[in-house]
């Protein structure tokens, strides 16, 4: 596994603990209108327990 992919997997598996956001999807396609993709798609909504949603 290439180093970049290993790092992406490590971050995705620990996203909530490290960043206070919940991981949703990997390699998320943005669609034809916007093009491109997101390597890791997180959400802060409903995380609770001191996560990003409570820090606002």
Order of alpha helices (4+ residues) and beta strands (2+ residues): alpha-beta-beta-alpha
